[in-house]
Amino acid sequence: MKAKDLRAKSPKDLGEDLLKLRREQFNLRMARATGQAAKPDQFAKVRRNIARVKTVLAQAKAGKN
């Protein structure tokens, strides 16, 4: 997920992406808690993608598109 691609989306779409990423993060945490986590690198990737979406949303809200 690239910030350039995210900036082309509407805030509504970004909100949906953020919700999807949060659910994915939750599912990864649950999988790790039950001992089923297969790819430990996914935790960092999801966390960074959440940060990217939140950054683009904040920039759009501030009018810095």
FIKOLZA-1660 file (N, C-alpha, C; in steps of 0.1 Angstrom, whole numbers, plus 5000, padded with zeros to 4 digits):
% residues 65
   i   px   py   pz ch aa at
   1 5008 4988 5000  A  M  N
   1 5000 5000 5000  A  M CA
   1 5009 5012 5000  A  M  C
   2 5007 5021 4990  A  K  N
   2 5016 5033 4989  A  K CA
   2 5007 5045 4992  A  K  C
   3 5014 5055 4998  A  A  N
   3 5007 5067 5002  A  A CA
   3 5002 5074 4990  A  A  C
   4 5009 5073 4978  A  K  N
   4 5004 5080 4966  A  K CA
   4 4991 5074 4962  A  K  C
   5 4989 5061 4963  A  D  N
   5 4977 5055 4959  A  D CA
   5 4966 5058 4969  A  D  C
   6 4969 5060 4982  A  L  N
   6 4959 5063 4992  A  L CA
   6 4954 5077 4990  A  L  C
   7 4963 5086 4986  A  R  N
   7 4959 5100 4984  A  R CA
   7 4948 5102 4973  A  R  C
   8 4947 5092 4964  A  A  N
   8 4938 5093 4953  A  A CA
   8 4924 5088 4958  A  A  C
   9 4923 5082 4970  A  K  N
   9 4910 5077 4975  A  K CA
   9 4903 5088 4982  A  K  C
  10 4890 5086 4983  A  S  N
  10 4881 5095 4991  A  S CA
  10 4883 5092 5006  A  S  C
  11 4880 5101 5015  A  P  N
  11 4881 5099 5029  A  P CA
  11 4872 5087 5033  A  P  C
  12 4860 5085 5027  A  K  N
  12 4852 5074 5030  A  K CA
  12 4859 5060 5027  A  K  C
  13 4865 5060 5016  A  D  N
  13 4872 5048 5012  A  D CA
  13 4884 5045 5021  A  D  C
  14 4891 5056 5025  A  L  N
  14 4902 5055 5035  A  L CA
  14 4897 5049 5048  A  L  C
  15 4885 5054 5052  A  G  N
  15 4880 5049 5065  A  G CA
  15 4877 5034 5064  A  G  C
  16 4872 5030 5053  A  E  N
  16 4869 5015 5051  A  E CA
  16 4882 5007 5051  A  E  C
  17 4892 5013 5044  A  D  N
  17 4905 5006 5044  A  D CA
  17 4911 5005 5059  A  D  C
  18 4909 5016 5066  A  L  N
  18 4914 5016 5080  A  L CA
  18 4907 5005 5088  A  L  C
  19 4894 5004 5086  A  L  N
  19 4886 4994 5094  A  L CA
  19 4891 4980 5090  A  L  C
  20 4893 4978 5077  A  K  N
  20 4898 4965 5072  A  K CA
  20 4911 4961 5078  A  K  C
  21 4920 4971 5079  A  L  N
  21 4934 4969 5084  A  L CA
  21 4933 4966 5099  A  L  C
  22 4924 4973 5106  A  R  N
  22 4923 4971 5121  A  R CA
  22 4918 4957 5123  A  R  C
  23 4908 4952 5115  A  R  N
  23 4903 4939 5117  A  R CA
  23 4914 4928 5114  A  R  C
  24 4922 4931 5104  A  E  N
  24 4934 4922 5100  A  E CA
  24 4944 4922 5112  A  E  C
  25 4946 4934 5118  A  Q  N
  25 4955 4934 5129  A  Q CA
  25 4950 4926 5141  A  Q  C
  26 4937 4927 5143  A  F  N
  26 4931 4920 5154  A  F CA
  26 4932 4905 5152  A  F  C
  27 4929 4901 5139  A  N  N
  27 4930 4886 5136  A  N CA
  27 4944 4881 5137  A  N  C
  28 4954 4889 5134  A  L  N
  28 4968 4885 5136  A  L CA
  28 4971 4883 5150  A  L  C
  29 4966 4892 5159  A  R  N
  29 4968 4891 5173  A  R CA
  29 4962 4879 5179  A  R  C
  30 4950 4876 5174  A  M  N
  30 4943 4864 5179  A  M CA
  30 4950 4851 5174  A  M  C
  31 4955 4851 5162  A  A  N
  31 4962 4840 5157  A  A CA
  31 4975 4838 5165  A  A  C
  32 4982 4848 5168  A  R  N
  32 4994 4847 5176  A  R CA
  32 4991 4842 5190  A  R  C
  33 4980 4847 5196  A  A  N
  33 4976 4842 5209  A  A CA
  33 4973 4827 5210  A  A  C
  34 4968 4822 5199  A  T  N
  34 4964 4808 5199  A  T CA
  34 4975 4799 5193  A  T  C
  35 4986 4806 5190  A  G  N
  35 4998 4798 5185  A  G CA
  35 4997 4795 5170  A  G  C
  36 4989 4802 5162  A  Q  N
  36 4988 4799 5148  A  Q CA
  36 4994 4809 5139  A  Q  C
  37 5001 4819 5145  A  A  N
  37 5008 4829 5137  A  A CA
  37 5018 4823 5127  A  A  C
  38 5016 4825 5114  A  A  N
  38 5026 4819 5105  A  A CA
  38 5036 4829 5100  A  A  C
  39 5032 4841 5098  A  K  N
  39 5042 4851 5093  A  K CA
  39 5043 4863 5103  A  K  C
  40 5054 4863 5110  A  P  N
  40 5055 4874 5120  A  P CA
  40 5058 4887 5114  A  P  C
  41 5062 4888 5101  A  D  N
  41 5065 4901 5095  A  D CA
  41 5052 4908 5092  A  D  C
  42 5040 4901 5092  A  Q  N
  42 5028 4907 5088  A  Q CA
  42 5023 4917 5099  A  Q  C
  43 5027 4915 5111  A  F  N
  43 5024 4925 5122  A  F CA
  43 5029 4939 5119  A  F  C
  44 5041 4940 5115  A  A  N
  44 5047 4953 5112  A  A CA
  44 5042 4959 5100  A  A  C
  45 5039 4950 5089  A  K  N
  45 5033 4956 5077  A  K CA
  45 5019 4962 5079  A  K  C
  46 5011 4955 5087  A  V  N
  46 4998 4960 5089  A  V CA
  46 4998 4972 5098  A  V  C
  47 5007 4973 5108  A  R  N
  47 5009 4985 5116  A  R CA
  47 5013 4997 5108  A  R  C
  48 5022 4995 5099  A  R  N
  48 5027 5006 5090  A  R CA
  48 5016 5010 5081  A  R  C
  49 5008 5001 5075  A  N  N
  49 4998 5005 5066  A  N CA
  49 4987 5013 5074  A  N  C
  50 4984 5009 5086  A  I  N
  50 4975 5017 5094  A  I CA
  50 4980 5031 5096  A  I  C
  51 4993 5032 5099  A  A  N
  51 4998 5045 5101  A  A CA
  51 4998 5054 5088  A  A  C
  52 5000 5047 5076  A  R  N
  52 4999 5054 5063  A  R CA
  52 4985 5059 5061  A  R  C
  53 4975 5051 5063  A  V  N
  53 4961 5055 5061  A  V CA
  53 4958 5067 5070  A  V  C
  54 4961 5065 5083  A  K  N
  54 4958 5076 5093  A  K CA
  54 4965 5089 5089  A  K  C
  55 4977 5088 5084  A  T  N
  55 4985 5100 5080  A  T CA
  55 4978 5107 5068  A  T  C
  56 4974 5099 5058  A  V  N
  56 4967 5105 5047  A  V CA
  56 4953 5111 5051  A  V  C
  57 4946 5104 5059  A  L  N
  57 4934 5110 5064  A  L CA
  57 4936 5123 5071  A  L  C
  58 4946 5124 5080  A  A  N
  58 4949 5136 5087  A  A CA
  58 4953 5147 5077  A  A  C
  59 4960 5144 5067  A  Q  N
  59 4964 5154 5057  A  Q CA
  59 4952 5159 5049  A  Q  C
  60 4943 5150 5046  A  A  N
  60 4931 5154 5038  A  A CA
  60 4922 5162 5047  A  A  C
  61 4921 5159 5060  A  K  N
  61 4913 5167 5069  A  K CA
  61 4919 5181 5071  A  K  C
  62 4932 5182 5070  A  A  N
  62 4939 5195 5072  A  A CA
  62 4939 5203 5059  A  A  C
  63 4935 5196 5048  A  G  N
  63 4934 5203 5035  A  G CA
  63 4947 5203 5028  A  G  C
  64 4956 5194 5031  A  K  N
  64 4970 5194 5024  A  K CA
  64 4970 5184 5013  A  K  C
  65 4960 5181 5007  A  N  N
  65 4960 5171 4996  A  N CA
  65 4968 5175 4985  A  N  C
% end
